[in-house]
Amino acid sequence: MSKFPERLKELRLEKNLTQQQLSIDLNCKITQPCIVMWEQGKRIPTLDALILLAQYFGVSIDYLAGLQDFK
């Protein structure tokens, strides 16, 4: 999932969201510190978190994970 950090940040910035605002939009199911760690590549998300992010951004889990290049 080496592309995940850059994909997450790219999608977040496309929506002009801060990490804190993304957390709030997700009803705080994912905390801002988790988002920071993911974008820095220091942690990887759980499957549940990937599903939540994919649904929120309207992309596939494969796109988030870097397994495909199209949304």
N, C-alpha and C positions, 0 to 999 in steps of 0.2 A: 504494500500500500504506500509506496514511496511517493506517489503523486497526490495522495490524499491531502496532505497539508496545503499544497498550493491550490488544489481544486476547491477546498473548503473556503480558503481566503478569497479566491477569485469570485466564487458565487456570492459570498457575503458582501464583497465590495461592489459587485454588480447591482445589488439591491441598496447600496449606500447605507449599510448597517454597521454599527459598531459591534464588537463582540458582546457587549452588555445588552444591546438592543436585540440581537439574535437570541440570546438567552431568554429575554423577556418575551419575545414573540413565540418561543417554544414553551411558554408557560413555566419557565424555569426547570423544565425536565432535564435540561442540559445547562450546567452552570457556566458562567463566564470563565472561571479558571480552567475548566475542561477544554473550552474552545481555544484558549491560549495555548495550552499544552499540545492540543492536536495540530494547531497551525504551526507550532514550532517543531513538530515531529517528535516530541518527547513522549507521547502516548498515542495509542491507537484506540479508536472507538469500539464499543461493543456492537454487536449486530443490531440490537434494539436502537441504539443511537444512530447507526447508519440508516436504518429504515426511517426513523423520524426525520433526519436531515434530507434524505432523498425525497420524501413526501413534501417537506416544506419547500425545497427548491425546485421541485418538479423535474428531477433528473433520476437516472437509474443508479443503483448501488454500484454497478459496473463502472459508470462514469466517475463517481466519487472515488472509487478505488484505483482508477487509472487503467482499467481493463479495456475501456473503449474510449475513443476520442470525441464522440459526438454525444450531445446531451439527449 
